[in-house]
Amino acid sequence: MRRVGHLGLGSNVGDRRAHLQAAVDALPRRGVRVLASSSTYDTDPVGEVLDQRSFLNACLRIETELEPEELLDACKAVELQLGRPPGGRRHAPRPIDVDVLLLGDLTFASERLCLPHEQVLARRFVLVPLLELDFGLRTPTGESLAEALAVLPVDEGVRRVGAPLAVPR
């Protein structure tokens, strides 16, 4: 079954934009068609490691026939291809992060993956680029992403810094 979904990209090591673009370019070879990219955003680190370089983030609208765990495997393979070893310290600096955020109206939970992503409604660096792609976006259970963003504190810095990534034709 073909589904439209959304991925989050992030990088804070080396040429951040080049890493994000390399992920966009690699996804189609893994069964993931990239339909659109948000602008890129310079964002403050959040989570367990705050003393590190800011991230460059973007979100993608994708289309795939992959099932949720297969999509996660494709994202992890792209990360590995682009220099991110498996494991490592949570929230540590990394050349690339590819997160499965939403996959159509699917809810899913396993040891490896939750859909929607458990932080999708709680992170400005995810919500701002997602809403750029689709301001009316909702979770499969009906929560409005715009309403979630409106109630978040504004202390998490998210600054638009660049055009959308190039999407393969």
C-alpha positions in Angstrom: 0.0 0.0 0.0 1.4 3.4 -1.0 1.4 6.0 1.8 2.4 9.6 2.0 4.4 10.4 5.1 6.9 12.9 6.6 10.5 12.5 7.7 12.6 14.9 9.8 16.3 15.5 8.8 19.0 17.0 11.0 22.7 17.5 11.0 25.2 19.4 13.2 28.6 18.1 12.0 30.5 19.2 8.9 28.7 20.7 6.0 25.2 20.4 7.4 23.2 21.3 4.3 25.3 18.9 2.2 24.5 16.1 4.6 20.7 16.9 4.4 20.9 17.0 0.6 22.8 13.7 0.5 20.0 12.1 2.5 17.3 13.4 0.1 19.4 12.1 -2.8 19.9 8.7 -1.2 16.3 8.0 -0.1 14.9 7.1 -3.5 17.4 4.3 -3.9 15.8 2.8 -0.7 12.2 2.9 -1.9 11.3 6.4 -0.6 10.1 9.0 -3.1 10.7 12.5 -1.9 7.8 14.7 -2.9 8.7 18.0 -1.2 11.2 19.6 1.2 10.7 22.4 3.7 13.1 25.3 4.0 16.1 24.6 6.2 16.2 25.9 9.8 19.1 26.5 12.1 17.9 25.2 15.5 19.2 25.1 19.0 20.2 21.7 20.4 17.6 20.1 22.7 17.6 17.0 24.8 20.5 15.4 26.8 23.5 17.2 25.1 23.0 21.0 24.9 26.7 22.0 24.6 27.1 21.4 20.9 26.8 23.2 17.6 23.3 24.1 16.4 21.5 21.8 14.0 20.3 22.3 10.5 16.9 20.8 10.2 14.3 20.2 7.5 11.3 18.0 6.9 10.3 16.0 3.9 7.0 14.9 2.5 7.5 11.4 1.1 5.7 8.6 -0.6 6.5 4.9 -0.1 5.1 1.4 -0.2 7.4 0.4 2.7 5.9 -0.7 5.9 6.8 1.3 9.0 9.8 -0.9 10.2 11.0 -1.2 6.6 10.9 2.6 6.3 12.9 2.9 9.5 15.4 0.4 8.1 15.7 2.6 5.0 16.3 5.7 7.1 18.9 3.9 9.2 20.7 2.7 6.1 20.9 6.2 4.8 22.3 7.4 8.1 25.0 4.7 8.0 25.8 5.4 4.3 26.3 9.1 5.3 28.7 8.4 8.2 26.5 8.0 11.2 27.4 4.7 13.0 24.6 2.8 14.8 24.2 3.4 18.5 26.1 6.2 20.1 25.0 8.7 22.8 21.5 9.9 22.5 21.2 13.6 21.2 25.0 13.7 20.6 26.5 15.5 17.6 25.9 13.7 14.3 26.4 14.1 10.6 22.8 13.0 9.8 19.6 12.1 11.5 16.6 10.8 9.5 13.5 10.3 11.7 10.2 8.8 10.6 7.6 11.4 11.9 4.3 10.4 10.3 3.2 7.8 7.8 -0.3 8.6 6.5 -3.0 7.9 9.0 -1.1 5.0 10.5 -0.5 4.6 14.2 2.2 2.0 15.0 4.3 0.9 18.0 7.2 -1.5 18.3 10.4 -1.5 20.3 12.1 0.4 17.5 9.5 2.8 16.3 6.4 4.7 17.3 4.1 6.5 14.8 3.4 9.2 15.1 6.9 10.0 16.4 6.6 10.5 20.2 8.1 14.0 20.0 6.3 15.2 16.9 3.9 17.5 18.9 6.6 18.6 21.4 9.5 20.0 19.3 9.5 23.3 17.5 12.3 22.2 15.2 9.9 19.5 13.9 6.6 21.4 13.9 7.8 24.6 12.1 9.1 22.8 9.0 6.3 20.2 9.0 3.7 23.0 9.1 5.5 24.8 6.2 4.8 21.7 4.1 1.2 21.4 5.2 -0.3 23.9 7.7 -3.4 21.8 8.2 -1.4 18.6 9.2 -2.9 16.5 11.9 -1.8 13.3 13.7 -3.7 10.1 12.9 -5.7 10.6 16.1 -6.7 14.2 15.1 -4.3 16.5 17.0 -3.6 19.7 15.1 0.2 20.3 14.7 -0.5 24.0 14.4 -2.3 24.0 17.7 0.5 22.0 19.3 3.0 24.6 18.1 0.9 27.5 19.4 1.1 26.2 23.0 4.9 25.4 23.0 7.2 27.8 24.8 9.3 29.9 22.4 12.6 29.3 24.1 13.6 26.6 21.6 15.3 28.6 18.8 14.2 27.8 15.3 15.5 30.2 12.6 14.8 29.8 8.8 18.2 30.0 7.1 17.9 28.5 3.7 15.7 27.4 0.7 14.2 24.0 0.5 16.5 21.1 -0.4 16.5 19.9 -4.0 14.0 17.2 -4.6 14.9 14.5 -7.2 12.5 14.4 -10.2 
